[in-house]
Amino acid sequence: MVGLLAPQSSSLLGLVSVLAPVIATGNTAVVLTSQDRPLPAITLSEVLATSDVPGGVVNIVHRRTAELAPWLASHADVNAIDLTGAPEDLGAELERSAANTVKRGAAGPPDRAGLDGHARAVPAPHVPRDQDRLAPDGV
């Protein structure tokens, strides 16, 4: 199961862009919708209900992100979490909660996201880059 925090700024396109990879890879999802714009998520749930996607694959929850996101991040049955829609003040806390239950973090808080709301890959400082693994100069 993958926990998704839908982007707060982009409505339907942002929701579909974080949900589609989860469904395409055969995972189930719990989606926390945008608390300011829930209507696109309701529309998407109607589309999913009439599609070939089995019931229970996508679970859409509308509530304040600050209330449910910490629970979702710390829950042991959630295997990965996408923090694309996490508020700036909550991002670090969610990362710590997810780390306590050894989750894969699919995206960082909004300060790592681009202007379009999509997460950007940020390498960890301890991970060697490809150029560090290459043979030394002169070989």
C-alpha positions as CSV (number, residue, x, y, z in Angstrom):
1,M,0.0,0.0,0.0
2,V,1.2,3.5,-0.9
3,G,0.1,6.6,0.9
4,L,-0.3,9.7,-1.3
5,L,-0.7,13.3,-0.3
6,A,-2.3,14.9,-3.3
7,P,-0.7,18.2,-4.4
8,Q,-2.6,21.2,-2.9
9,S,-2.1,23.6,-5.8
10,S,-2.9,21.6,-8.9
11,S,-6.2,19.8,-8.7
12,L,-7.1,16.9,-11.1
13,L,-3.8,16.8,-13.0
14,G,-1.7,16.8,-9.8
15,L,-3.8,14.0,-8.3
16,V,-3.7,11.8,-11.4
17,S,0.1,12.4,-11.8
18,V,0.8,11.0,-8.3
19,L,-1.9,8.2,-8.5
20,A,-1.2,6.8,-12.0
21,P,2.3,5.4,-11.3
22,V,1.0,3.6,-8.2
23,I,-1.9,1.9,-10.0
24,A,0.3,1.1,-13.1
25,T,2.9,-0.7,-10.9
26,G,0.2,-2.8,-9.3
27,N,0.0,-1.2,-5.9
28,T,-3.0,-0.1,-3.8
29,A,-3.2,3.6,-2.7
30,V,-4.7,5.6,0.1
31,V,-5.0,9.2,-1.2
32,L,-5.3,12.2,1.0
33,T,-7.0,14.8,-1.2
34,S,-6.3,18.5,-1.4
35,Q,-8.1,20.0,1.6
36,D,-8.9,23.2,-0.4
37,R,-10.0,21.5,-3.7
38,P,-11.7,18.1,-3.0
39,L,-14.0,18.2,-6.0
40,P,-11.5,16.8,-8.5
41,A,-10.9,13.8,-6.2
42,I,-14.6,13.2,-5.9
43,T,-14.9,13.3,-9.7
44,L,-11.9,10.9,-10.0
45,S,-13.5,8.5,-7.5
46,E,-16.6,8.4,-9.7
47,V,-14.5,7.7,-12.8
48,L,-12.6,4.9,-10.9
49,A,-15.9,3.4,-9.7
50,T,-17.1,2.9,-13.2
51,S,-13.8,1.8,-14.6
52,D,-12.0,-1.6,-14.7
53,V,-10.0,-0.7,-11.6
54,P,-11.0,-3.2,-8.8
55,G,-12.7,-1.8,-5.8
56,G,-10.3,-1.1,-2.9
57,V,-7.3,-0.4,-5.1
58,V,-7.7,3.4,-4.7
59,N,-9.0,4.7,-1.4
60,I,-9.7,8.4,-1.4
61,V,-9.9,10.2,1.9
62,H,-10.8,13.9,2.3
63,R,-9.8,15.4,5.6
64,R,-7.3,18.0,6.8
65,T,-3.9,16.9,5.8
66,A,-2.4,17.9,9.1
67,E,-4.7,15.5,10.9
68,L,-4.3,12.4,8.8
69,A,-0.8,12.6,7.2
70,P,1.1,11.8,10.4
71,W,-1.0,8.8,11.0
72,L,-0.5,7.6,7.4
73,A,3.2,8.2,7.5
74,S,3.7,6.2,10.8
75,H,1.3,3.3,10.0
76,A,3.1,0.0,9.7
77,D,0.9,-1.3,6.8
78,V,1.8,1.6,4.5
79,N,4.9,0.5,2.6
80,A,5.7,3.8,0.8
81,I,4.6,7.4,1.0
82,D,4.6,10.2,-1.6
83,L,4.9,13.6,0.2
84,T,4.3,15.7,-2.9
85,G,1.3,17.5,-1.3
86,A,2.7,17.8,2.2
87,P,2.7,21.3,3.7
88,E,6.1,22.8,4.3
89,D,5.7,22.9,8.1
90,L,4.7,19.2,8.2
91,G,7.2,17.7,5.7
92,A,10.1,17.1,8.1
93,E,7.9,15.5,10.7
94,L,6.3,13.2,8.1
95,E,9.8,12.1,6.9
96,R,10.8,11.2,10.5
97,S,7.5,9.3,11.1
98,A,8.0,7.4,7.8
99,A,11.6,6.6,8.7
100,N,10.6,5.1,12.0
101,T,8.6,2.4,10.1
102,V,11.2,2.1,7.3
103,K,9.1,3.5,4.4
104,R,10.2,4.4,0.9
105,G,9.8,8.1,0.4
106,A,8.7,8.8,-3.2
107,A,9.0,12.5,-3.0
108,G,10.2,15.1,-0.7
109,P,8.4,18.1,0.9
110,P,7.4,21.0,-1.4
111,D,10.8,22.8,-1.0
112,R,12.3,20.0,-3.1
113,A,9.5,20.1,-5.7
114,G,9.6,22.1,-8.9
115,L,7.3,25.0,-9.7
116,D,4.9,22.5,-11.4
117,G,4.4,20.6,-8.2
118,H,6.3,17.5,-9.3
119,A,9.1,16.2,-7.1
120,R,12.6,16.4,-8.2
121,A,15.2,13.7,-7.4
122,V,17.6,14.9,-4.8
123,P,20.5,12.6,-4.1
124,A,21.4,11.8,-0.5
125,P,24.8,13.2,0.5
126,H,26.1,9.7,1.5
127,V,25.2,8.1,-1.8
128,P,28.2,8.0,-4.2
129,R,27.5,9.4,-7.6
130,D,28.5,7.5,-10.8
131,Q,31.5,9.7,-11.4
132,D,32.8,8.8,-8.0
133,R,32.8,5.1,-9.0
134,L,34.7,5.6,-12.2
135,A,38.3,4.6,-12.5
136,P,40.9,7.1,-11.3
137,D,42.4,9.6,-13.7
138,G,45.0,8.2,-16.1
139,V,43.5,4.7,-16.2
